[in-house]
Amino acid sequence: MSISEEKEQRISDAGQALQTSLTGRGVTLQDVARAAGVTLGTASKAINGRGKLSLETRERVRSEARRLGFRFRELEQNVPVSRRAMIGVLTSDIYGRFSLPLLMGIEKAFGSRPVSAVLCATSDQTHEQEHLQMLLERQVDGIVVSARREDPRPPIDLGAASVPVIYAHTQVTDPHALCVLPDDAQGASLAVEHLIHSGRRHLAHITGPGYFEAVRLREGAMRRVMAEHALSLSEQRVLSGPWQESWGYTAAQYLIKQDPSIDALFCGSDQLARGAVEALHEMGVRIPDDVAVIGFDNWEPIACATRPALTTVDMNLEAVGHYVGQCLLDLLAGKLLSGIVRLPCTLVIRESSGPTHTSE
């Protein structure tokens, strides 16, 4: 027997053994790769008709896939462009504040290719798993998992299914997962730089609970930027509480009464900022002449309705969604993507953050 014949025999034996072990469960791409004697990346390229592979390798992988009963998901090449892609979205954002802009971005990334989204909103892990099973039964082409908060969460359990998954505005500790988030630290840096450049020197921070990763990232960035300008942020000028307008009101009142020299408030959300603005108005503090206020989120129903209108950090969630959509297309085309990607925020400047009256 020649070397090539021996290799083919080993691959065949491995495939037969694997097929026996797969009895009673679904077949994954990893199973196909193992049976064909190739890497996971090579198997993905062969299945999706991408990459520079020999005809022999491509056909061997696809033959093993058919033999094992692997369900092909050929969106990019072998399925016509007119074929409608179906994307499942699992989210804990039951009000759509974060998930809807993400969906808009995903749809734009698909361009002229028809795409449908199945949005499943849930507030607990049990219902999430039920929704996940429904998505798998509907044979979605990809799944996006999003949340109201960016803190690490357990990865979803696909079982034996082979479906591309991307985590957006949330993250998992699995090093093989792809997580796409706004860059909170960069966004906070933009806000603080703007305040300092407009003449503010006595900054305070009103934010949410400290167990949120976003809270820690933003406060850390604020301290770094202030230190770069030879300014300090005392613990007394950082107040953490619930993500509620009433907390912004209470915190702003307390800060200004305790330290009237404060000339800027950087708030961790637009709701907190609006509460702070209301408190400052009642105290006779002029905005932005005496105290500038900046929020975070650029939630326009709040930011534009506040008087004066709020300067705020925009997390560019639609752009995050567009990036996620592009990555979904890449994953479906056989590319391997993983890691944590943080995309830049922008600062939307409105009337609440003009220069201090002493710097004009």
LOTORLUM-575398 format. One line per 3 residues: number of its first residue (from 1); their letters; for each residue x, y, z of C-alpha. Coordinates in Angstrom, 3 decimals, padded with zeros to 6 digits. Last residue first. Layout:
N
NUM = A = X,Y,Z  ...
% end
This chain:
360
360 = EST = -014.896,083.468,027.771  -012.963,081.364,030.276  -014.573,082.725,033.468
357 = HTP = -018.098,082.216,032.082  -017.360,078.525,031.626  -017.371,077.381,028.020
354 = GSS = -020.436,075.637,026.565  -021.470,072.180,027.743  -025.272,072.006,027.954
351 = ERI = -025.954,073.499,024.510  -025.160,070.554,022.236  -022.008,068.638,021.317
348 = VLT = -022.435,065.030,020.199  -019.252,063.206,021.218  -018.430,060.069,019.247
345 = CPL = -017.822,056.468,020.320  -015.159,054.226,018.849  -015.556,050.459,018.365
342 = RVI = -014.294,047.880,020.842  -013.590,044.429,019.410  -013.175,041.475,021.776
339 = GSL = -011.786,038.279,020.267  -012.784,035.848,017.555  -013.219,035.520,013.803
336 = LKG = -012.708,032.467,011.594  -013.671,033.053,007.970  -015.888,030.520,006.218
333 = ALL = -018.190,032.753,004.183  -020.851,032.546,006.889  -018.321,033.947,009.322
330 = DLL = -017.508,036.816,006.959  -021.190,037.611,006.422  -021.721,037.617,010.178
327 = CQG = -018.698,039.887,010.579  -020.215,042.411,008.191  -023.454,042.324,010.166
324 = VYH = -021.596,042.829,013.444  -019.804,045.848,011.982  -023.136,047.298,010.886
321 = GVA = -024.576,046.624,014.338  -021.723,048.491,016.007  -022.309,051.335,013.554
318 = ELN = -025.977,051.342,014.585  -024.874,051.370,018.204  -022.831,054.531,017.737
315 = MDV = -022.095,054.818,021.478  -022.991,058.519,021.322  -021.495,060.545,024.159
312 = TTL = -023.603,063.500,025.252  -024.056,067.254,025.090  -027.558,067.684,026.356
309 = APR = -030.125,070.178,025.116  -030.541,073.102,027.539  -033.194,072.218,028.346
306 = TAC = -033.665,068.452,028.004  -035.823,067.308,025.072  -032.856,066.713,022.765
303 = AIP = -030.960,064.449,025.168  -034.036,062.599,026.411  -035.791,061.541,023.211
300 = EWN = -032.319,061.557,021.589  -030.678,058.846,023.668  -027.173,060.088,023.051
297 = DFG = -025.837,057.312,025.338  -023.756,059.296,027.905  -024.443,062.689,029.464
294 = IVA = -022.490,065.932,029.720  -023.306,068.870,031.997  -021.518,072.217,032.269
291 = VDD = -021.817,074.198,035.492  -021.759,077.976,035.944  -022.316,079.198,032.389
288 = PIR = -023.557,075.837,031.058  -026.105,075.735,032.575  -026.800,078.403,035.214
285 = VGM = -027.218,077.269,038.819  -030.400,078.608,040.444  -030.745,075.591,042.720
282 = EHL = -033.929,074.457,040.955  -032.167,074.647,037.588  -029.227,072.625,038.925
279 = AEV = -031.564,069.887,040.165  -033.319,069.640,036.801  -029.986,069.452,034.986
276 = AGR = -028.831,066.623,037.267  -031.983,064.626,036.542  -031.395,065.129,032.830
273 = ALQ = -027.795,063.979,033.214  -028.777,060.802,035.046  -031.207,059.964,032.260
270 = DSG = -028.585,060.788,029.648  -026.249,058.222,031.177  -022.952,058.058,033.083
267 = CFL = -022.923,061.757,033.938  -019.969,064.138,033.623  -020.759,067.170,035.757
264 = ADI = -018.775,070.379,035.337  -018.031,073.557,037.320  -017.682,072.239,040.871
261 = SPD = -016.641,075.140,043.146  -019.943,074.914,045.070  -018.695,071.775,046.870
258 = QKI = -021.059,070.132,049.364  -024.189,071.863,048.077  -023.120,071.300,044.467
255 = LYQ = -022.411,067.609,045.015  -025.558,066.863,047.018  -027.912,068.530,044.558
252 = AAT = -026.232,066.785,041.628  -026.497,063.390,043.333  -030.189,063.764,044.136
249 = YGW = -031.167,064.830,040.606  -029.017,062.200,038.897  -030.500,059.608,041.244
246 = SEQ = -034.034,060.686,040.322  -033.201,060.243,036.648  -032.437,056.605,037.297
243 = WPG = -029.509,054.289,036.564  -029.098,053.499,040.270  -026.224,054.939,042.305
240 = SLV = -022.577,055.950,042.175  -021.229,059.345,043.234  -017.722,060.494,042.313
237 = RQE = -016.726,063.930,043.603  -016.032,062.764,047.154  -013.563,060.205,045.782
234 = SLS = -011.414,063.069,044.554  -010.775,063.599,040.864  -007.414,065.219,040.182
231 = LAH = -006.124,067.638,037.573  -002.606,067.858,036.136  -003.967,067.742,032.572
228 = EAM = -002.827,064.148,032.022  -004.283,063.369,035.447  -007.689,064.560,034.240
225 = VRR = -007.494,062.248,031.246  -006.528,059.273,033.374  -009.223,059.912,036.005
222 = MAG = -011.945,060.162,033.387  -010.731,056.988,031.688  -010.936,055.070,034.956
219 = ERL = -014.417,056.427,035.622  -015.556,055.327,032.175  -014.090,051.834,032.427
216 = RVA = -015.459,051.254,035.922  -018.972,052.311,034.987  -018.895,050.258,031.779
213 = EFY = -017.925,047.174,033.784  -021.057,047.537,035.891  -020.391,046.540,039.523
210 = GPG = -019.877,050.190,040.421  -023.564,051.024,040.169  -024.384,053.977,037.902
207 = TIH = -022.701,057.355,037.494  -022.436,060.966,038.579  -018.898,062.305,038.099
204 = ALH = -017.467,065.622,039.237  -015.151,068.100,037.508  -013.445,071.176,038.908
201 = RRG = -011.237,072.450,036.077  -013.581,073.417,033.267  -012.192,075.776,030.639
198 = SHI = -013.820,074.474,027.461  -010.757,072.312,026.789  -011.296,070.582,030.132
195 = LHE = -014.927,069.774,029.396  -014.152,068.511,025.895  -011.308,066.337,027.156
192 = VAL = -013.682,064.852,029.748  -016.310,063.936,027.168  -013.862,062.488,024.646
189 = SAG = -012.160,060.440,027.368  -015.518,058.999,028.416  -016.094,057.777,024.872
186 = QAD = -012.623,056.228,024.678  -013.185,054.401,027.954  -016.595,053.151,026.875
183 = DPL = -015.376,051.724,023.555  -018.649,050.377,022.169  -018.804,046.582,022.035
180 = VCL = -018.302,043.673,019.634  -017.657,040.170,021.005  -016.425,037.276,018.852
177 = AHP = -016.118,033.968,020.689  -013.086,031.663,020.630  -011.610,033.151,023.815
174 = DTV = -014.812,032.228,025.740  -015.096,034.850,028.501  -018.328,036.278,027.134
171 = QTH = -019.295,039.767,026.017  -022.170,042.214,025.670  -023.016,045.113,023.391
168 = AYI = -022.933,042.588,020.545  -022.044,038.901,020.965  -021.637,037.107,017.632
165 = VPV = -022.707,033.534,016.881  -022.218,031.501,013.691  -024.356,028.325,013.731
162 = SAA = -023.153,024.729,013.962  -025.576,022.915,016.253  -024.335,020.156,018.573
159 = GLD = -025.365,021.951,021.759  -025.691,025.624,020.959  -025.364,026.681,024.594
156 = IPP = -025.140,030.466,024.798  -021.951,031.868,026.282  -022.081,032.824,029.961
153 = RPD = -022.052,036.590,030.633  -019.330,039.224,030.764  -020.577,042.777,031.486
150 = ERR = -021.751,044.949,028.595  -025.220,045.803,029.870  -028.605,046.020,028.188
147 = ASV = -027.876,042.847,026.249  -027.083,041.425,022.831  -026.664,037.949,021.342
144 = VIG = -026.552,037.778,017.551  -027.311,034.442,015.911  -026.617,033.281,012.366
141 = DVQ = -028.191,031.437,009.449  -031.396,030.622,011.318  -032.568,027.028,011.012
138 = REL = -036.073,027.592,012.415  -035.375,024.793,014.886  -032.194,026.595,015.918
135 = LMQ = -034.139,029.785,016.550  -036.735,027.923,018.630  -033.986,026.274,020.666
132 = LHE = -032.485,029.686,021.353  -035.834,031.088,022.455  -036.189,028.283,024.995
129 = QEH = -032.614,028.835,026.164  -033.317,032.550,026.649  -036.492,031.721,028.557
126 = TQD = -034.467,029.775,031.091  -031.682,032.374,031.218  -033.907,035.249,032.294
123 = STA = -035.092,038.627,031.001  -036.015,037.722,027.456  -036.353,039.466,024.117
120 = CLV = -036.292,037.319,020.979  -035.987,039.227,017.704  -036.177,037.123,014.535
117 = ASV = -034.447,039.113,011.829  -035.017,038.797,008.102  -032.455,039.522,005.400
114 = PRS = -032.682,040.142,001.661  -029.253,040.824,000.132  -029.138,044.378,-001.208
111 = GFA = -026.894,045.569,001.614  -026.331,042.956,004.316  -024.465,045.558,006.369
108 = KEI = -027.539,047.806,006.339  -029.623,045.106,008.032  -026.999,044.627,010.725
105 = GML = -026.933,048.363,011.424  -030.700,048.559,011.846  -030.613,045.529,014.132
102 = LPL = -028.006,047.150,016.376  -030.153,050.292,016.585  -033.056,048.048,017.710
99 = SFR = -031.059,046.072,020.281  -029.881,048.978,022.437  -033.093,050.742,023.514
96 = GYI = -035.224,047.802,022.400  -037.408,047.810,025.520  -036.755,044.133,026.404
93 = DST = -032.987,044.543,026.237  -032.208,041.012,027.453  -031.452,040.059,023.868
90 = LVG = -031.339,037.079,021.537  -031.309,038.065,017.866  -031.797,035.383,015.211
87 = IMA = -030.714,036.120,011.664  -032.484,034.740,008.597  -030.970,035.229,005.160
84 = RRS = -033.336,035.586,002.230  -032.138,033.900,-000.960  -031.940,036.471,-003.750
81 = VPV = -028.146,036.256,-003.699  -028.494,032.637,-004.774  -027.214,029.932,-002.383
78 = NQE = -023.971,028.281,-003.430  -021.723,031.238,-002.709  -022.434,033.380,000.324
75 = LER = -025.156,031.692,002.309  -023.989,028.089,002.266  -025.188,026.669,005.559
72 = FRF = -024.823,022.923,004.981  -026.435,020.495,007.423  -023.942,017.755,008.333
69 = GLR = -025.379,014.290,007.726  -022.163,012.372,008.331  -021.922,011.199,004.724
66 = RAE = -022.748,014.646,003.376  -020.067,016.283,005.500  -017.559,013.577,004.631
63 = SRV = -018.153,014.226,000.920  -017.855,017.959,001.461  -014.497,017.524,003.171
60 = RER = -013.180,015.139,000.512  -014.423,017.397,-002.296  -012.601,020.422,-000.933
57 = TEL = -009.413,018.483,-000.286  -009.340,016.951,-003.790  -010.182,020.258,-005.475
54 = SLK = -007.208,021.832,-003.738  -008.004,024.670,-001.399  -007.562,028.403,-001.850
51 = GRG = -010.363,029.914,000.229  -014.121,029.772,-000.071  -016.722,027.213,-001.153
48 = NIA = -018.640,027.396,002.130  -018.084,023.758,003.123  -014.485,023.767,001.921
45 = KSA = -013.635,027.001,003.707  -015.181,025.766,006.959  -013.356,022.436,006.711
42 = TGL = -010.055,024.227,006.160  -010.648,026.430,009.211  -011.542,023.434,011.392
39 = TVG = -008.329,021.694,010.382  -008.266,018.660,008.107  -008.437,014.868,008.475
36 = AAR = -011.799,014.524,006.743  -013.436,012.891,009.760  -011.935,015.433,012.155
33 = AVD = -013.021,018.372,010.016  -016.557,016.988,009.723  -016.805,016.538,013.482
30 = QLT = -015.549,020.080,014.046  -018.241,021.313,011.657  -020.808,019.798,013.988
27 = VGR = -023.029,016.743,013.584  -026.083,016.333,015.772  -026.504,013.560,018.325
24 = GTL = -027.932,010.020,018.553  -025.142,008.195,016.742  -022.136,010.484,016.479
21 = STQ = -019.693,007.930,017.901  -020.389,005.513,015.027  -019.857,008.261,012.466
18 = LAQ = -016.598,009.109,014.150  -015.278,005.567,013.863  -016.212,005.440,010.196
15 = GAD = -014.605,008.807,009.546  -011.423,007.835,011.346  -011.213,004.623,009.311
12 = SIR = -011.688,006.580,006.090  -009.034,009.107,007.065  -006.619,006.334,007.973
9 = QEK = -007.354,004.549,004.665  -006.781,007.746,002.670  -003.427,008.223,004.396
6 = EES = -002.432,004.606,003.729  -003.345,005.028,000.060  -001.214,008.174,-000.155
3 = ISM = 001.729,006.371,001.445  001.376,003.443,-000.972  000.000,000.000,000.000
% end
